[in-house]
Amino acid sequence: MKTIEISDELYEDLLYLREGDEAISKTLERELMDSRVKAITKRVNKELDEVVKNSKSSA
């Protein structure tokens, strides 16, 4: 496992986001996964909006 240096402020934020005695690495994984899921959902919703918009203009 690699070691990285982060600011005290970021470290405190990570501690706040921890669930119970969760390892900081697990907190990072969970938060990053949540961010990815949100980004994918946003992209899918945008594409769906375009499909609906295009289908209405074609009708």
C-alpha positions in Angstrom: 0.0 0.0 0.0 1.3 3.5 -0.8 1.5 6.2 1.7 0.4 9.8 0.8 0.6 13.0 2.7 -2.5 15.1 3.1 -3.3 18.3 5.0 -4.6 18.2 8.5 -7.9 19.7 7.3 -8.4 16.9 4.7 -7.5 14.3 7.3 -10.2 15.8 9.7 -12.7 15.7 6.9 -11.9 12.0 6.3 -12.3 11.2 10.0 -15.7 12.9 9.9 -16.8 10.7 7.0 -15.7 7.5 8.6 -18.4 5.0 9.6 -17.6 3.6 13.0 -14.0 2.3 13.2 -13.8 2.1 9.4 -10.2 2.3 8.0 -9.5 5.6 6.2 -8.7 3.6 3.1 -12.2 2.1 3.2 -13.7 5.6 3.7 -11.8 6.8 0.6 -13.0 3.8 -1.4 -16.6 4.3 -0.3 -16.6 8.1 -1.0 -14.9 7.7 -4.4 -17.4 5.0 -5.4 -20.3 7.2 -4.3 -18.8 10.0 -6.4 -18.5 7.8 -9.4 -22.0 6.5 -9.1 -23.3 10.1 -8.9 -21.3 11.1 -12.0 -22.6 8.1 -13.9 -26.2 8.7 -12.8 -25.9 12.4 -13.9 -24.5 11.4 -17.3 -27.3 8.8 -17.8 -29.9 11.3 -16.9 -28.5 13.8 -19.3 -28.5 11.2 -22.1 -32.1 10.2 -21.3 -33.1 13.9 -21.4 -31.6 14.2 -24.9 -33.4 11.1 -26.1 -36.7 12.4 -24.8 -36.0 15.8 -26.3 -35.1 14.3 -29.7 -38.1 12.0 -29.7 -40.5 14.9 -29.1 -38.9 17.1 -31.8 -39.2 14.1 -34.3 -42.9 13.6 -33.6 
